[in-house]
Amino acid sequence: MDDLSYGTRNKRGDWAPNEPASTAPVFVFPPRPMQFLKWLPHYFFPYNVLYALSAVAWWYYVLPTPEVMKTLAWGWVLKLFIANAVTVFLFFGAFELKLYVLRRQGNRFKYNGKFPSEQRSKAFFFERQNVDNMMRTFGTGLPIWTAIEVFVLMAFANGWVPWLTFAQNPVYLFLLALVVPIIHETHFFILHRAIHWGPLYKWVHSVHHNSVNPSPWSSLSMHPVEQFFYLGTMFWHLIIPSNPIIALYQLHVAGFGAIPGHVGFDKVELTNDTSMDSHAYIHYLHHKYFEVNYGDGLIPFDKWLGTFHDGSKDGEKQMQVRYEKKKAKLNAKAQSQNAKESDRAGA
């Protein structure tokens, strides 16, 4: 495919789409029914349907009976961990192999023209981004993922929280399944905004932002604290009356769903003439500029709060205006503090 038919490439080799990034036409006024209907299939395909099906597969083929899950035992916990780890390795690894190892489509549709393997940095273990990212994913990410999963499943199995059945609550559980991505987006935005607060950013979130040029293995490469709270989106189903399969779906949306935003390519080519959109541009811009696009665009939180960047020149100007205002505010605060200290010294 000719990526220059869809976007432009600068002198550094970075590619950007012709169309600015946009949020989903859901929470907008006035309503846009035609745009909504055109967008609606993207809400389900290909990712969310895949995550939902994976939750069903886990329930029937990986997990034991609820009676067994009442007790913490190495047998079923280890089987669950292996299933999670193998699937992450295959799913994340498939994107990594095609796009970054074999480089089947070169840098066509790649936002950052360089590949992480070409840029070594002391910010990473062994100065290699992919090695660092994989170590964090499998070293702490998968154990935390599995621990959260085990706790929530045990809570359902032991009756610590309500277990609603599909037979008795079909409409409610269907509607709950529909809003699982919305729950994820809300949870992610609130958490993401919080960990950009100075001290939390320095000690926690900066680990993830070391990957300025993200690749598939960057998806779950986080500080353990961030991994816990990010994957902790599953805990909402301890509060919301739910079903363990939907709780698994919630976790899979967070865990497996981290990859689209970190692929680093706008389109993944399937054949010479067809491709699959990654929907990664909004989050890529966050990795590039740090203080924009805290959400993924399903809900326009960033537009409502003035932190949205659509990748256009106008978006760049708006970001610079925000930066200048923030800088002026910090300078004014520093001057005020210096003045108070001078007054105390004079007294």
N, C-alpha and C positions, 0 to 999 in steps of 0.2 A: 504494500500500500504506500501511497505517496503522502507522507504526513504533512507536507507543505500545502496540500489541498485543504487541510483542516486547521492549520496554524502557521506560526512563524518561528524561525530559529535565529537567535542573536549570534554575535561574533564569538561568544564563549561556547556555543553549541547547545545552549539551553532552549528547549521548545516550549511554546505557550499556545493554547488554543485561540482561534479567532474569536470565539464567543466568550464573553466574561462568565465567570462562575455564577450560578444562581441557586437560590434555595428552592425547596419543593413548594409547589403551588397549593399548599394545604391551609396553613394558618394565615390567609391573606384576606384583605377587605379592600374593595368589594370582591366577592368570590369570582373565580375564573374557571367555570365548569369545564370548558373545552380543554384548557391546559391541564386541569386536574385529571380528566379522563385519559389524556394522552400520556400523562406521567404515571398513572396508577399501576400499570404493569411493572414498572421499575421498583415499586414498593415491595413486590413479591419476588420478581425474577432478576437475576438468577440466585442472588445470595440468600434472602430470607427464607425462601422455600427450601433451599439446601440445608440451612441451619435447622429448620423445623423438622425436616426428614431425618437429619442426623440425631436429633433428640429422640425421635421415635425409635430409631435404630439402636441407640444406646439403651433405651428402656427394655427392649425386647431381646437384644443380642449380647449386651455387655453386662448389664446389671443383674444381680440375683433377685430372688423373690423379696417382697417387703419384709417377710418374717426374718430372713437372713440379715437384711439391712438394719434391723433393730439393734444389732450388736456390732461393735467395732471389731472387725477381724481382718487380719492381713490378707487373707485369700481374695476376697472380693475387692478390697481397697487396692491391692497391687494390680489386679486385673484391670480395674478402672483407670489407674495411673498409666499402665502400659497402653491401653486403648487411646487415651488422651494424647500421650507422647507420640505414638506411632502416627496417629491421624494428623497431628500438628506437623510432624516431620514430613509427611507425604504431601499435605495440602500447601503448607508454606514452601516446602522444598520444590514443589512442581513449578511454582512461579519463579523461585530463585534459579532453578536449573534452566528453564526456558529463557528467562530475560537477562540473567546476570552471569551464569556460568557458560552456557552455550551461546548466549547473545543472539538468539534466532532472529530477532528483529533489529539488531544493531542498537542505535539510539533513536530510532523512529518513535515518535510520540513520547520521548523521555524528557521530563521536565528539566532535570539537571543533566547536562550533556556528559558529565563525567560519571564513572562508576566507582563505588566505594572502594573496591580493591585497588584502584589507582591512587588513592589518597590515604596515606598512613597518618595516624594521629596518636599522641600520647594519652588522649582522653579515653582510649579503648585498651582493654586487655590485649597485650602483645601488639599494640598499635594497629590492630586490624579490626575494622568495624564489624564484619560478618562473624568473626570468631567471638568477639565480645557479645554481640547480639544473641548468638546461639547459646553461649554460656549462661547468659542471664535468662533466656527463655526456658532452657531445660534445667538450669541449676536452681532457680527460685520460682519462675513463673508456673511451670507445670506442677510442682509440689503444692503451691498455694492454690492453684486452680482445683486440683483434686481434693485438697483439704476442705475447701469451701463446699464443693460438690458433695462430699461425704457427709458433712455436718447437716446440710439442708435435707439430703435424702433420709438421713437418720431421724431428723425432726418430723418428716412426713410419716415415716414407718412407725415411729413410736407414738404418734398421735399428739405430739407437742404443738402442732399447728393443724388447722382444719385441712382435710384432704377431700376436695370436691371431685366427684366422679363425672365423667363425660356422659354417662347414662342419665344421671339425675340433673345435671346442670349444663346441657349442651349449648344453649344460647349464650349464657354467661361466659363459659370457658372459650367458646369460639370468639367472642368479642374481646376477651382478655388476650387471647393469642394474637389477635389483630393489632393490639396496642403494645405488644412486647417491644417492637423497635422504637416506639415513642417513649416507653419507660427507659429504654437504654439511652436514647438521645438526651433525655432530661437528666438522668443520673450522670452521664458522661460530661455534659456541659457544666453542671454544678461542681463536680469533682475537679474538672480540668481548670475551671476558673479559680477554684480555691488553691490549687497547687501552683498557680502562677503568682501567688502572694510571696513576697521576697524570701523570707526564711524557708518556706516549704519548697520554693523553686530551687533555692541553693542546695538544700540537703536531700531533696527527693526528686523533683521533676527534671532537674538539669541532666540527670542520667539519660532520660529518654531523648532530650534535646541535643545530646552529643551527636546524634545521627541527623545532622542538618540535611544530608543527602540520603533520605531513608530508602531502604530496600525491604523486601518481604520479611527478613529476620528482625527488622527493627520493630515490627508490630507489637510484640510483647516484651521488648527489651526495655525494662523499667526497673526502678528501685523497688525492692520488695514491698515497701509501704504502698507505693502506687499500684503495684500489681494486686495487692490485697483489696484495696478500695475499688479499683477498676473492675476486677472480676467479682467483687462483692455485690454487683448489681443483682446477683441471684438472691441475695438476702431480702429483696423486696417481696419475694413470694413467701416469706415467713410472716409478713405483715398483711399483704393482700390475700384474701381467700383464693386458693389456687389449687393446682394439680402438679405433681412432681414432673410430669412430662413437659409442662409449660415452663416450669422452673428451669429444667434442663435447656429448653429452647432459649430462655433468657440468658443463660450462661454461654451458650454457643454463639449467640449473637455478639456477645462481648469478646469471647475468646477467638473463635474462628473469624468473626467479623472484623477483627482489628486489621486484617491484612489488606482489604481493598484500599484503605487510605494511605498505605505505606508501600504500595507496589512501585511507585515512582514513575509509572507510565500512564498516560491518559487513556490509551487503548491497548488492549492485548490482542494481537493479531491471531486469528484462528486459521484462516486460509489466506491466499493472496488477495482476496477481495472482501473478506469479512473480518470483523473484529468484535470484541466485547469491551464496553466502556468500563473503566475501573471506578469512576466517580471519586477519584483521588485528588482532584485539583484543589478543592477547598482545604483539605488537611495538609496537602503539600505546601500551600501558601503559609499555613501556620508554622510548619517546620522552617520555612524560609525567613519569615518575618517575626515569629515568636509571639507577638502580642495581638494577633488577629485570629479570627476564625476558631474560637474555642469549641464550637460545635461542628457537626458535620453537615448541617443545612437542612435536615428533615424538618426541624422546627427553627424558625428564623430568630433564635435568641440573639445572635450577633447583630442582626439588623436592628432589632428592638433596642439593644444596648449600645449601638454605635461602634462595634468592633468588627464589622464585616469587611472583608477585602475580596473583591471579585477578580483580582488579577489585572484589571485595566489601569490605564494611566490615571483615570479619575479616582480609582480606588487607592492608588499610590499617593495621590495628593491628599486625600482624606486621612490616610494613615499618618502622613507627615504632619498634618495639622494637629492630630491627636498627640503625636509625639512632642510637638512644640508646646502645646498646652500643658502636658504632663511635666515637661522640663521646666517651664516657667513656674508651675505650682511647687515643684521641688526646690527650685532656687529661692522662691519667696519664703518657703518654710525654713530653709537654711538661714536666710538673712534674718528672719524673725528670731530664730534660736540664737544666732550670734549677738543680736541686739540685746536679748534678755541676759545673756552671759556677761556682756559688757556692762550693763546696768548693775548686775550683782557685784561685779568686780569693782565698779566705781563706788558702790555703797560701802 
